[in-house]
Amino acid sequence: MFAEDNMLAVHRMIEEAFNKGEFDVLEDIYDHDTIENQFGLHPGIEGIKEDIQNRRRAFPDLHLTIEDMVVDGDKVWLRLTGRGTNRGGFMGPPNGKSFEITVMDIVRFENGKIVEHWGVPDRFALMTQLDLLPKPEKLAS
């Protein structure tokens, strides 16, 4: 029962908060003092809301697709595909470039709420696809 409830909560978080921008759902899913272990993101439910809002501003068409979801005890492990277009500015002005990356996430539950998150988006692929990395100089022959 708990495994199914945790999977449903994660599915709601992805579909409603990330994909639709419906942030009220986070109050039902996250503990207010959630620990965030992904580099650059903020702890607590207010930090999570801010981080999702920032991503949705940068990429108004942001969409995460759950490819795999596995429950192991108090943790839900996810492999997702993230897609979006830089229309709101990300690491600079908007450039209209699109991306499609893999994201690996783990969330830990206590008492039916997410209390901890680890995330590993493929940042190198993201920056490459958005044309945000410096161009290599030609090598001297």
N, C-alpha and C positions, 0 to 999 in steps of 0.2 A: 504493500500500500504506500509506504513512504517513498519508495523508488518511483512509482508512477506519479505521485504528487510532486516530487522534485523535478521530474522530467517535464511535467505540465507547467510548472512555474518557470522553468528555463525557456520553454517554448513561448509562453506568454511574454516574457521579457524581451526575447528577440523580435517576435512578431509585432507586439504592441508598442514597446518603447523605442527600439531601434528602427524598425521598418515603418512605423506609422507616426512616431513622435508623441505617443500617448503616455505621458510621464506619470500620471496618477497610478498606473499599475505597479510602479516601483515601490510604492508604499506597502503594497500587499506582499511583495516578493523579497525585498531586502530588509535586513536589520539596519537601523539608523547608524550604527557604528561599524558598518562593513569595512573590512580590511581590504585594501587594494594593493596587489603585488605587481601590477603591470606598470612598467616604466612610463612615467609621464602622466599617469592618471591619478585622480584624487580620491581619497578615502571618504567613507560615509555616504549616505544616500544623497545628500545635496551635491557632493562632488561627482557622484555618478550621473545625476541629472545634468549638471553643467557639462560634463564630458560628452554625453550623448548629444546635448543641444549643440555643442561646438562642432561635433562631427556632422550633424545634420545641416548646420549652417554652411559648412565648407562643401558638403556633398548633399544637396537637397534631395537627390534621388537615391541616397544610401539605401542599400538593401543587403541584408544578411540572409543566406540560405543555409539551413542546418543540413549538413550532408551526413553526419554520423553523430549519435548521442549514446553514451554508455554510462550506466550508473554503477558505482562501486562504493558500497557503504554510504557514507555521508557526502560523497562527491559525485558530481555530474561532469563528465568529460565530453567536449564537443569538438568537432571539426566543421568549420563553416567556410562558405565562400562569401567574401565581401565584394560588393560592386558599388560603383558610384562615379560621379563626374564632378570635377573641380570647378564648380560654378560660384562658390562663395568665398574662395580664397583659402589656400592651405599652404603654409610655409611660403607665403608670397601672394601676389594677386591671383584671381581666378584665371585659369588658362584653358578651360574647356576640355582638358584631357580626362579620359576615363581610366578606370582601373578594375581589375579582377584579381583578388588575392585570396590566399588561404589563411585562415585564422584558427588557432588552437586555443581553446579556453577550458579552464577547470573552475568550477564553483563548488564551494563547500557549504553545506546546510547545517543549521542547528535549530531545533524547534520549528521547523517548517519555513525558515527564512534563510536567504543567502547571507553568510557572515564573512565570506572570504572569496576573493577572485584572483586567478592568475590568467594572464592572456599573452599570447605570442602571435601577433599579426606578422605577416611577411613584409616587414617594413622596407627591405631592399627592393622587393618587387613593386611595392607601392610607389616608392620614390622614383624608380626607373620608369614605370608606366606613366607617371605624372610629369616626367621630364624635369625632375628636381635635382638630379645628380649632376655634378660638373662633368663636362665632356672630356674624355682623355685626349691629351695632345698626341699628335702623330709621333711615332717613334722615328728617330733618326736612322737612316739606312746605313 
